[in-house]
């Protein structure tokens, strides 16, 4: 389950668009981590009632991870993975000049500096997260990502795994 509250996020996006906010950074600024956490909580609640395990993919925030940990503490079979970009990149990548920030538009969005890095390092060590996956989802910058040059909401969500790019961010 990729968990976010899309209904609420859609309304926040509409408000940002009405206010003329169009840069790639608004992809992240319209997706509060609480909406990922709420989606994770909802998915876990449904799995609990159904009596089935749940696997949360692309976990990007400490808020969302907290829901997984709380569920497991209650005996729920809840599992989660994260992706390398959430370990090595942060929201500052959206501010790259000349629309370069669009290359990092993905969902869930990158979060603030060091929030994920500091959290996940310990969480992987103690087993709160079970896996790291690449979620490789590339789009051509010129032909596809640039479709959102005048509206961040039209930037295709996904980025390719580029080892050099991630290593240079360390």
N, CA, C and O atoms as a DFTB+ gen file, in Angstrom:
680 C
 N C O
     1  1       0.848      -1.177       0.000
     2  2       0.000       0.000       0.000
     3  2       0.887       1.232       0.000
     4  3       1.736       1.391       0.877
     5  1       0.694       2.097      -0.975
     6  2       1.288       3.442      -0.957
     7  2       0.246       4.311      -0.275
     8  3      -0.855       4.477      -0.801
     9  1       0.566       4.865       0.874
    10  2      -0.463       5.518       1.682
    11  2      -0.239       7.013       1.836
    12  3       0.765       7.465       2.388
    13  1      -1.205       7.762       1.332
    14  2      -1.306       9.205       1.569
    15  2      -2.794       9.545       1.530
    16  3      -3.596       8.754       1.033
    17  1      -3.162      10.695       2.040
    18  2      -4.553      11.112       1.964
    19  2      -4.707      11.986       0.728
    20  3      -4.568      13.207       0.802
    21  1      -4.993      11.365      -0.397
    22  2      -5.084      12.055      -1.669
    23  2      -6.189      13.086      -1.738
    24  3      -6.037      14.104      -2.414
    25  1      -7.294      12.850      -1.058
    26  2      -8.423      13.791      -1.093
    27  2      -8.004      15.132      -0.481
    28  3      -8.256      16.187      -1.062
    29  1      -7.379      15.088       0.667
    30  2      -6.934      16.320       1.321
    31  2      -5.813      16.970       0.513
    32  3      -5.825      18.183       0.302
    33  1      -4.854      16.181       0.065
    34  2      -3.740      16.715      -0.720
    35  2      -4.251      17.408      -1.980
    36  3      -3.759      18.479      -2.335
    37  1      -5.229      16.816      -2.659
    38  2      -5.791      17.446      -3.870
    39  2      -6.329      18.839      -3.570
    40  3      -6.175      19.749      -4.385
    41  1      -6.953      19.018      -2.422
    42  2      -7.492      20.335      -2.058
    43  2      -6.372      21.331      -1.759
    44  3      -6.470      22.505      -2.117
    45  1      -5.324      20.869      -1.112
    46  2      -4.176      21.747      -0.833
    47  2      -3.512      22.157      -2.146
    48  3      -3.113      23.311      -2.305
    49  1      -3.392      21.223      -3.084
    50  2      -2.813      21.513      -4.404
    51  2      -3.659      22.566      -5.127
    52  3      -3.118      23.513      -5.698
    53  1      -4.977      22.401      -5.102
    54  2      -5.858      23.372      -5.770
    55  2      -5.672      24.772      -5.190
    56  3      -5.643      25.756      -5.930
    57  1      -5.550      24.860      -3.882
    58  2      -5.346      26.161      -3.250
    59  2      -4.026      26.782      -3.715
    60  3      -3.977      27.967      -4.043
    61  1      -2.965      25.984      -3.742
    62  2      -1.662      26.494      -4.197
    63  2      -1.741      26.963      -5.652
    64  3      -1.173      27.998      -6.002
    65  1      -2.434      26.215      -6.488
    66  2      -2.585      26.611      -7.892
    67  2      -3.339      27.940      -8.006
    68  3      -2.952      28.809      -8.787
    69  1      -4.412      28.095      -7.231
    70  2      -5.182      29.354      -7.253
    71  2      -4.309      30.538      -6.832
    72  3      -4.499      31.658      -7.305
    73  1      -3.364      30.281      -5.950
    74  2      -2.473      31.332      -5.459
    75  2      -1.287      31.568      -6.390
    76  3      -0.413      32.380      -6.087
    77  1      -1.250      30.859      -7.528
    78  2      -0.187      31.066      -8.518
    79  2       1.138      30.414      -8.175
    80  3       2.170      30.788      -8.732
    81  1       1.130      29.465      -7.289
    82  2       2.352      28.756      -6.904
    83  2       2.576      27.645      -7.906
    84  3       1.755      26.734      -8.010
    85  1       3.679      27.702      -8.650
    86  2       3.861      26.743      -9.747
    87  2       5.195      26.021      -9.759
    88  3       5.364      25.071     -10.524
    89  1       6.144      26.437      -8.938
    90  2       7.474      25.836      -8.954
    91  2       7.438      24.401      -8.404
    92  3       6.531      24.039      -7.656
    93  1       8.434      23.595      -8.784
    94  2       8.484      22.206      -8.310
    95  2       8.420      22.054      -6.796
    96  3       7.893      21.056      -6.304
    97  1       8.945      23.019      -6.047
    98  2       8.935      22.888      -4.577
    99  2       7.519      22.765      -4.014
   100  3       7.326      22.217      -2.929
   101  1       6.529      23.277      -4.753
   102  2       5.153      23.207      -4.259
   103  2       4.612      21.794      -4.297
   104  3       3.613      21.500      -3.641
   105  1       5.245      20.917      -5.048
   106  2       4.867      19.502      -4.997
   107  2       5.022      19.004      -3.560
   108  3       4.144      18.319      -3.036
   109  1       6.137      19.350      -2.932
   110  2       6.383      18.926      -1.551
   111  2       5.581      19.750      -0.547
   112  3       5.041      19.210       0.418
   113  1       5.509      21.049      -0.778
   114  2       4.854      21.925       0.186
   115  2       3.341      21.712       0.259
   116  3       2.695      22.186       1.193
   117  1       2.777      21.009      -0.709
   118  2       1.346      20.701      -0.683
   119  2       1.076      19.285      -0.171
   120  3      -0.057      18.808      -0.231
   121  1       2.096      18.626       0.323
   122  2       1.957      17.266       0.827
   123  2       2.524      17.164       2.244
   124  3       3.631      16.658       2.427
   125  1       1.789      17.633       3.241
   126  2       2.284      17.550       4.616
   127  2       2.494      16.091       5.038
   128  3       1.744      15.197       4.646
   129  1       3.516      15.884       5.832
   130  2       3.805      14.519       6.285
   131  2       2.648      13.921       7.078
   132  3       2.490      12.700       7.122
   133  1       1.838      14.772       7.702
   134  2       0.683      14.262       8.441
   135  2      -0.300      13.551       7.518
   136  3      -1.013      12.649       7.957
   137  1      -0.348      13.942       6.245
   138  2      -1.264      13.282       5.304
   139  2      -0.722      11.910       4.897
   140  3      -1.504      11.011       4.586
   141  1       0.586      11.736       4.895
   142  2       1.145      10.398       4.697
   143  2       0.867       9.558       5.943
   144  3       0.457       8.402       5.842
   145  1       1.094      10.146       7.115
   146  2       0.853       9.422       8.365
   147  2      -0.609       9.010       8.493
   148  3      -0.913       7.901       8.932
   149  1      -1.512       9.912       8.104
   150  2      -2.947       9.586       8.182
   151  2      -3.285       8.445       7.228
   152  3      -4.063       7.557       7.578
   153  1      -2.715       8.458       6.038
   154  2      -2.951       7.378       5.080
   155  2      -2.405       6.043       5.579
   156  3      -3.035       5.001       5.402
   157  1      -1.240       6.082       6.196
   158  2      -0.651       4.862       6.762
   159  2      -1.532       4.355       7.900
   160  3      -1.818       3.160       7.983
   161  1      -1.957       5.258       8.772
   162  2      -2.829       4.859       9.880
   163  2      -4.119       4.212       9.351
   164  3      -4.562       3.184       9.863
   165  1      -4.709       4.825       8.326
   166  2      -5.955       4.302       7.747
   167  2      -5.728       2.915       7.139
   168  3      -6.536       2.010       7.344
   169  1      -4.640       2.745       6.398
   170  2      -4.344       1.437       5.789
   171  2      -4.148       0.366       6.870
   172  3      -4.628      -0.760       6.738
   173  1      -3.446       0.730       7.920
   174  2      -3.219      -0.219       9.015
   175  2      -4.542      -0.552       9.708
   176  3      -4.785      -1.708      10.056
   177  1      -5.385       0.441       9.906
   178  2      -6.689       0.199      10.551
   179  2      -7.541      -0.759       9.728
   180  3      -8.171      -1.663      10.277
   181  1      -7.561      -0.564       8.425
   182  2      -8.344      -1.447       7.545
   183  2      -7.780      -2.863       7.595
   184  3      -8.535      -3.832       7.679
   185  1      -6.454      -2.984       7.544
   186  2      -5.828      -4.316       7.618
   187  2      -6.126      -4.988       8.956
   188  3      -6.369      -6.194       9.014
   189  1      -6.107      -4.209      10.011
   190  2      -6.397      -4.753      11.344
   191  2      -7.814      -5.315      11.405
   192  3      -8.021      -6.425      11.896
   193  1      -8.776      -4.563      10.914
   194  2     -10.170      -5.019      10.929
   195  2     -10.341      -6.244      10.033
   196  3     -11.099      -7.156      10.365
   197  1      -9.643      -6.268       8.904
   198  2      -9.737      -7.396       7.973
   199  2      -8.958      -8.611       8.465
   200  3      -9.146      -9.718       7.960
   201  1      -8.088      -8.407       9.443
   202  2      -7.293      -9.510       9.975
   203  2      -6.196      -9.966       9.036
   204  3      -5.872     -11.152       8.974
   205  1      -5.619      -9.014       8.298
   206  2      -4.556      -9.347       7.341
   207  2      -3.343      -8.457       7.609
   208  3      -3.477      -7.366       8.162
   209  1      -2.160      -8.928       7.215
   210  2      -0.978      -8.063       7.348
   211  2      -1.017      -6.941       6.307
   212  3      -1.733      -7.034       5.310
   213  1      -0.242      -5.883       6.546
   214  2      -0.170      -4.767       5.607
   215  2       1.307      -4.401       5.385
   216  3       2.117      -4.414       6.312
   217  1       1.620      -4.081       4.145
   218  2       2.983      -3.701       3.753
   219  2       2.907      -2.305       3.155
   220  3       2.298      -2.110       2.103
   221  1       3.523      -1.330       3.823
   222  2       3.505       0.064       3.373
   223  2       4.759       0.304       2.536
   224  3       5.877       0.039       2.979
   225  1       4.554       0.809       1.319
   226  2       5.688       1.075       0.422
   227  2       5.991       2.568       0.376
   228  3       5.125       3.397       0.656
   229  1       7.226       2.901       0.019
   230  2       7.685       4.279      -0.216
   231  2       7.525       5.177       1.004
   232  3       7.270       6.371       0.854
   233  1       7.668       4.638       2.192
   234  2       7.524       5.444       3.398
   235  2       8.581       6.548       3.400
   236  3       9.771       6.285       3.224
   237  1       8.127       7.793       3.602
   238  2       9.072       8.901       3.465
   239  2       9.215       9.775       4.707
   240  3      10.097      10.633       4.742
   241  1       8.384       9.587       5.718
   242  2       8.431      10.516       6.844
   243  2       8.430       9.813       8.196
   244  3       7.944       8.692       8.344
   245  1       8.990      10.509       9.167
   246  2       8.982      10.002      10.536
   247  2       7.557       9.883      11.061
   248  3       7.242       8.968      11.822
   249  1       6.687      10.827      10.646
   250  2       5.278      10.774      11.068
   251  2       4.615       9.465      10.641
   252  3       3.894       8.838      11.417
   253  1       4.870       9.066       9.399
   254  2       4.267       7.832       8.875
   255  2       4.872       6.602       9.544
   256  3       4.161       5.656       9.881
   257  1       6.181       6.622       9.733
   258  2       6.848       5.488      10.376
   259  2       6.331       5.284      11.796
   260  3       6.199       4.151      12.258
   261  1       6.044       6.371      12.477
   262  2       5.505       6.276      13.831
   263  2       4.222       5.443      13.856
   264  3       3.999       4.680      14.796
   265  1       3.389       5.582      12.844
   266  2       2.141       4.810      12.779
   267  2       2.422       3.313      12.643
   268  3       1.726       2.488      13.235
   269  1       3.438       2.973      11.867
   270  2       3.814       1.558      11.695
   271  2       4.328       0.993      13.018
   272  3       3.951      -0.107      13.421
   273  1       5.182       1.749      13.681
   274  2       5.749       1.296      14.955
   275  2       4.642       1.124      16.005
   276  3       4.610       0.122      16.719
   277  1       3.742       2.100      16.092
   278  2       2.631       1.999      17.052
   279  2       1.751       0.778      16.760
   280  3       1.302       0.096      17.681
   281  1       1.513       0.514      15.499
   282  2       0.696      -0.653      15.127
   283  2       1.394      -1.942      15.548
   284  3       0.766      -2.836      16.114
   285  1       2.682      -2.036      15.274
   286  2       3.402      -3.258      15.651
   287  2       3.445      -3.428      17.163
   288  3       3.389      -4.545      17.677
   289  1       3.545      -2.306      17.865
   290  2       3.525      -2.382      19.329
   291  2       2.187      -2.938      19.833
   292  3       2.120      -3.501      20.926
   293  1       1.126      -2.780      19.034
   294  2      -0.197      -3.320      19.385
   295  2      -0.372      -4.756      18.865
   296  3      -1.429      -5.357      19.057
   297  1       0.644      -5.297      18.218
   298  2       0.575      -6.668      17.727
   299  2       0.057      -6.801      16.302
   300  3      -0.221      -7.913      15.852
   301  1      -0.076      -5.700      15.589
   302  2      -0.539      -5.733      14.190
   303  2       0.636      -6.132      13.299
   304  3       1.770      -5.714      13.534
   305  1       0.367      -6.923      12.298
   306  2       1.401      -7.311      11.333
   307  2       1.520      -6.211      10.275
   308  3       0.958      -6.311       9.184
   309  1       2.269      -5.157      10.630
   310  2       2.484      -4.012       9.739
   311  2       3.965      -3.937       9.388
   312  3       4.826      -3.997      10.267
   313  1       4.247      -3.809       8.122
   314  2       5.612      -3.774       7.623
   315  2       5.773      -2.547       6.732
   316  3       4.801      -2.061       6.154
   317  1       7.007      -2.048       6.624
   318  2       7.216      -0.851       5.814
   319  2       8.580      -0.881       5.143
   320  3       9.540      -1.473       5.636
   321  1       8.617      -0.213       3.994
   322  2       9.874      -0.028       3.266
   323  2      10.056       1.455       2.989
   324  3       9.097       2.227       2.996
   325  1      11.282       1.833       2.748
   326  2      11.578       3.175       2.271
   327  2      12.384       3.045       0.990
   328  3      12.652       1.937       0.525
   329  1      12.765       4.169       0.428
   330  2      13.529       4.197      -0.819
   331  2      14.799       5.018      -0.593
   332  3      14.835       5.865       0.299
   333  1      15.840       4.775      -1.394
   334  2      17.108       5.497      -1.200
   335  2      16.954       7.014      -1.215
   336  3      17.637       7.711      -0.465
   337  1      16.065       7.531      -2.060
   338  2      15.940       8.989      -2.136
   339  2      15.519       9.600      -0.806
   340  3      15.875      10.741      -0.512
   341  1      14.766       8.857       0.001
   342  2      14.333       9.392       1.287
   343  2      15.443       9.310       2.334
   344  3      15.357       9.939       3.388
   345  1      16.473       8.541       2.041
   346  2      17.625       8.443       2.933
   347  2      18.679       9.493       2.610
   348  3      19.386       9.964       3.501
   349  1      18.786       9.864       1.320
   350  2      19.902      10.701       0.896
   351  2      19.544      12.089       0.380
   352  3      20.405      12.968       0.339
   353  1      18.305      12.303      -0.009
   354  2      17.906      13.593      -0.572
   355  2      16.948      14.304       0.371
   356  3      16.381      13.689       1.274
   357  1      16.774      15.589       0.158
   358  2      15.816      16.350       0.957
   359  2      15.140      17.388       0.074
   360  3      15.424      17.490      -1.120
   361  1      14.247      18.149       0.678
   362  2      13.405      19.099      -0.030
   363  2      14.192      20.172      -0.782
   364  3      13.664      20.776      -1.716
   365  1      15.436      20.418      -0.396
   366  2      16.241      21.444      -1.053
   367  2      16.473      21.135      -2.540
   368  3      16.778      22.044      -3.312
   369  1      16.335      19.884      -2.944
   370  2      16.533      19.517      -4.359
   371  2      15.472      20.155      -5.259
   372  3      15.708      20.347      -6.452
   373  1      14.321      20.481      -4.705
   374  2      13.276      21.120      -5.506
   375  2      13.626      22.560      -5.868
   376  3      13.018      23.133      -6.771
   377  1      14.596      23.151      -5.176
   378  2      14.982      24.536      -5.413
   379  2      16.095      24.688      -6.444
   380  3      16.591      25.795      -6.651
   381  1      16.492      23.608      -7.088
   382  2      17.542      23.705      -8.107
   383  2      17.083      24.664      -9.210
   384  3      15.900      24.701      -9.548
   385  1      18.017      25.438      -9.768
   386  2      17.652      26.442     -10.781
   387  2      17.234      25.821     -12.116
   388  3      17.472      24.643     -12.381
   389  1      16.609      26.649     -12.939
   390  2      16.234      26.269     -14.316
   391  2      15.320      25.054     -14.368
   392  3      15.443      24.221     -15.265
   393  1      14.409      24.950     -13.417
   394  2      13.408      23.885     -13.395
   395  2      14.014      22.502     -13.130
   396  3      13.328      21.489     -13.266
   397  1      15.290      22.458     -12.755
   398  2      15.956      21.181     -12.469
   399  2      15.298      20.454     -11.298
   400  3      15.379      19.230     -11.199
   401  1      14.650      21.205     -10.415
   402  2      13.975      20.581      -9.279
   403  2      12.890      19.609      -9.692
   404  3      12.522      18.725      -8.919
   405  1      12.368      19.762     -10.914
   406  2      11.330      18.851     -11.403
   407  2      11.834      17.415     -11.497
   408  3      11.048      16.470     -11.430
   409  1      13.125      17.259     -11.649
   410  2      13.702      15.901     -11.748
   411  2      13.486      15.112     -10.460
   412  3      13.564      13.883     -10.466
   413  1      13.216      15.804      -9.364
   414  2      13.083      15.151      -8.064
   415  2      11.642      15.085      -7.581
   416  3      11.390      14.740      -6.426
   417  1      10.703      15.408      -8.447
   418  2       9.294      15.312      -8.079
   419  2       8.902      13.839      -8.065
   420  3       8.964      13.151      -9.084
   421  1       8.504      13.379      -6.899
   422  2       8.103      11.985      -6.685
   423  2       7.081      11.984      -5.561
   424  3       6.947      12.965      -4.829
   425  1       6.374      10.895      -5.432
   426  2       5.383      10.806      -4.373
   427  2       5.606       9.530      -3.580
   428  3       5.749       8.455      -4.162
   429  1       5.638       9.638      -2.237
   430  2       5.606      10.849      -1.451
   431  2       6.769      11.773      -1.806
   432  3       7.777      11.338      -2.363
   433  1       6.616      13.039      -1.478
   434  2       7.618      14.046      -1.792
   435  2       8.810      13.945      -0.844
   436  3       8.716      13.379       0.245
   437  1       9.927      14.505      -1.285
   438  2      11.085      14.620      -0.400
   439  2      10.723      15.557       0.741
   440  3       9.939      16.490       0.568
   441  1      11.297      15.299       1.902
   442  2      10.976      16.088       3.092
   443  2      12.134      17.001       3.457
   444  3      13.134      17.078       2.744
   445  1      11.981      17.688       4.578
   446  2      12.972      18.650       5.045
   447  2      14.309      18.022       5.391
   448  3      14.421      16.810       5.574
   449  1      15.306      18.864       5.475
   450  2      16.680      18.408       5.726
   451  2      16.791      17.585       7.004
   452  3      16.267      17.957       8.054
   453  1      17.481      16.467       6.887
   454  2      17.893      15.607       7.999
   455  2      16.768      14.946       8.779
   456  3      17.047      14.109       9.637
   457  1      15.525      15.281       8.524
   458  2      14.439      14.640       9.266
   459  2      14.461      13.141       8.994
   460  3      14.429      12.333       9.922
   461  1      14.516      12.776       7.721
   462  2      14.485      11.369       7.351
   463  2      15.824      10.715       7.621
   464  3      15.878       9.611       8.164
   465  1      16.893      11.373       7.254
   466  2      18.224      10.787       7.419
   467  2      18.466      10.388       8.872
   468  3      18.902       9.270       9.147
   469  1      18.188      11.284       9.785
   470  2      18.424      10.989      11.196
   471  2      17.473       9.924      11.712
   472  3      17.868       9.078      12.514
   473  1      16.243       9.955      11.270
   474  2      15.253       8.990      11.736
   475  2      15.532       7.605      11.190
   476  3      15.631       6.648      11.958
   477  1      15.661       7.479       9.878
   478  2      15.744       6.164       9.266
   479  2      17.021       5.415       9.596
   480  3      17.006       4.186       9.664
   481  1      18.112       6.108       9.800
   482  2      19.353       5.408      10.138
   483  2      19.160       4.521      11.355
   484  3      19.560       3.357      11.349
   485  1      18.556       5.061      12.389
   486  2      18.290       4.291      13.591
   487  2      17.179       3.273      13.370
   488  3      17.253       2.161      13.891
   489  1      16.151       3.633      12.608
   490  2      15.013       2.741      12.426
   491  2      15.400       1.504      11.629
   492  3      14.907       0.412      11.912
   493  1      16.269       1.652      10.642
   494  2      16.737       0.483       9.908
   495  2      17.557      -0.411      10.827
   496  3      17.448      -1.636      10.770
   497  1      18.358       0.186      11.653
   498  2      19.205      -0.550      12.584
   499  2      18.378      -1.392      13.550
   500  3      18.754      -2.520      13.868
   501  1      17.253      -0.851      14.021
   502  2      16.453      -1.553      15.012
   503  2      15.282      -2.325      14.420
   504  3      14.510      -2.928      15.165
   505  1      15.131      -2.321      13.092
   506  2      14.130      -3.160      12.454
   507  2      12.754      -2.558      12.286
   508  3      11.811      -3.280      11.960
   509  1      12.604      -1.257      12.496
   510  2      11.288      -0.664      12.295
   511  2      10.905      -0.635      10.819
   512  3       9.722      -0.685      10.484
   513  1      11.893      -0.556       9.943
   514  2      11.671      -0.674       8.504
   515  2      12.229      -2.020       8.062
   516  3      13.274      -2.458       8.544
   517  1      11.527      -2.671       7.142
   518  2      11.947      -4.001       6.740
   519  2      12.740      -4.048       5.430
   520  3      13.444      -5.023       5.168
   521  1      12.631      -3.009       4.613
   522  2      13.272      -3.080       3.303
   523  2      13.563      -1.689       2.744
   524  3      12.980      -0.691       3.168
   525  1      14.470      -1.656       1.795
   526  2      14.737      -0.468       0.991
   527  2      14.552      -0.895      -0.458
   528  3      15.142      -1.879      -0.904
   529  1      13.731      -0.153      -1.189
   530  2      13.508      -0.481      -2.599
   531  2      13.785       0.758      -3.439
   532  3      13.736       1.877      -2.928
   533  1      14.072       0.571      -4.711
   534  2      14.420       1.732      -5.531
   535  2      13.205       2.442      -6.081
   536  3      13.272       3.654      -6.290
   537  1      12.119       1.776      -6.323
   538  2      10.939       2.396      -6.921
   539  2      11.327       3.169      -8.172
   540  3      10.888       4.302      -8.370
   541  1      12.136       2.565      -9.000
   542  2      12.645       3.203     -10.217
   543  2      11.482       3.595     -11.126
   544  3      10.734       2.738     -11.598
   545  1      11.341       4.881     -11.363
   546  2      10.233       5.387     -12.175
   547  2      10.713       6.613     -12.949
   548  3      10.367       7.739     -12.592
   549  1      11.505       6.411     -14.002
   550  2      12.100       7.547     -14.705
   551  2      11.144       8.194     -15.704
   552  3      10.284       7.535     -16.288
   553  1      11.317       9.477     -15.880
   554  2      10.625      10.229     -16.918
   555  2      11.661      11.082     -17.627
   556  3      12.612      11.549     -17.000
   557  1      11.491      11.290     -18.909
   558  2      12.390      12.163     -19.658
   559  2      12.160      13.595     -19.193
   560  3      11.018      14.034     -19.051
   561  1      13.231      14.308     -18.961
   562  2      13.110      15.685     -18.502
   563  2      12.484      16.553     -19.589
   564  3      11.494      17.242     -19.341
   565  1      13.051      16.522     -20.780
   566  2      12.586      17.400     -21.866
   567  2      11.175      17.067     -22.330
   568  3      10.360      17.976     -22.485
   569  1      10.873      15.843     -22.547
   570  2       9.577      15.481     -23.128
   571  2       8.460      15.308     -22.104
   572  3       7.284      15.459     -22.436
   573  1       8.819      14.994     -20.864
   574  2       7.775      14.670     -19.898
   575  2       7.763      15.589     -18.678
   576  3       6.743      16.220     -18.403
   577  1       8.857      15.680     -17.949
   578  2       8.886      16.509     -16.748
   579  2       8.546      17.966     -17.073
   580  3       7.871      18.635     -16.291
   581  1       9.011      18.455     -18.224
   582  2       8.768      19.857     -18.574
   583  2       7.299      20.166     -18.856
   584  3       6.933      21.332     -18.999
   585  1       6.466      19.153     -18.936
   586  2       5.025      19.394     -19.080
   587  2       4.475      20.185     -17.894
   588  3       3.430      20.827     -17.998
   589  1       5.178      20.133     -16.779
   590  2       4.728      20.831     -15.584
   591  2       5.457      22.134     -15.320
   592  3       5.412      22.646     -14.202
   593  1       6.121      22.677     -16.312
   594  2       6.879      23.920     -16.117
   595  2       5.995      25.054     -15.579
   596  3       6.458      25.859     -14.772
   597  1       4.746      25.125     -16.009
   598  2       3.844      26.185     -15.555
   599  2       2.854      25.732     -14.490
   600  3       1.975      26.498     -14.095
   601  1       2.989      24.488     -14.020
   602  2       2.080      23.957     -13.009
   603  2       2.699      22.705     -12.394
   604  3       2.717      21.639     -13.009
   605  1       3.205      22.852     -11.175
   606  2       3.878      21.735     -10.510
   607  2       3.039      20.460     -10.492
   608  3       3.593      19.361     -10.490
   609  1       1.720      20.587     -10.478
   610  2       0.837      19.420     -10.398
   611  2       0.850      18.602     -11.693
   612  3       0.341      17.481     -11.716
   613  1       1.418      19.141     -12.755
   614  2       1.485      18.423     -14.031
   615  2       2.834      17.759     -14.267
   616  3       3.055      17.145     -15.311
   617  1       3.736      17.881     -13.298
   618  2       5.039      17.223     -13.411
   619  2       4.831      15.740     -13.111
   620  3       4.342      15.403     -12.033
   621  1       5.190      14.846     -14.034
   622  2       5.046      13.414     -13.742
   623  2       5.844      13.027     -12.487
   624  3       6.990      13.443     -12.312
   625  1       5.231      12.246     -11.643
   626  2       5.850      11.839     -10.375
   627  2       6.720      10.618     -10.552
   628  3       6.233       9.550     -10.924
   629  1       7.986      10.766     -10.292
   630  2       8.915       9.648     -10.335
   631  2      10.282      10.127     -10.749
   632  3      10.424      11.112     -11.473
   633  1      11.284       9.414     -10.280
   634  2      12.652       9.731     -10.689
   635  2      13.415       8.423     -10.820
   636  3      13.031       7.390     -10.272
   637  1      14.492       8.506     -11.555
   638  2      15.295       7.297     -11.748
   639  2      16.315       7.186     -10.624
   640  3      16.692       8.180     -10.002
   641  1      16.737       5.997     -10.387
   642  2      17.798       5.759      -9.416
   643  2      19.102       6.092     -10.112
   644  3      19.494       5.435     -11.077
   645  1      19.759       7.109      -9.617
   646  2      21.022       7.537     -10.210
   647  2      22.054       7.561      -9.105
   648  3      22.094       8.495      -8.305
   649  1      22.882       6.545      -9.059
   650  2      23.830       6.415      -7.971
   651  2      24.720       7.647      -7.846
   652  3      24.969       8.130      -6.741
   653  1      25.199       8.155      -8.986
   654  2      26.070       9.315      -8.948
   655  2      25.354      10.503      -8.303
   656  3      25.946      11.214      -7.491
   657  1      24.098      10.719      -8.656
   658  2      23.330      11.831      -8.103
   659  2      23.208      11.696      -6.587
   660  3      23.400      12.673      -5.863
   661  1      22.890      10.499      -6.101
   662  2      22.719      10.302      -4.669
   663  2      24.043      10.394      -3.928
   664  3      24.102      10.959      -2.836
   665  1      25.107       9.846      -4.511
   666  2      26.401       9.913      -3.865
   667  2      26.874      11.349      -3.746
   668  3      27.490      11.705      -2.741
   669  1      26.607      12.183      -4.737
   670  2      27.051      13.572      -4.679
   671  2      26.274      14.354      -3.636
   672  3      26.690      15.446      -3.248
   673  1      25.157      13.818      -3.177
   674  2      24.370      14.526      -2.166
   675  2      24.871      14.241      -0.753
   676  3      24.476      14.923       0.192
   677  1      25.715      13.263      -0.606
   678  2      26.202      12.900       0.734
   679  2      27.165      13.917       1.287
   680  3      27.662      13.756       2.402
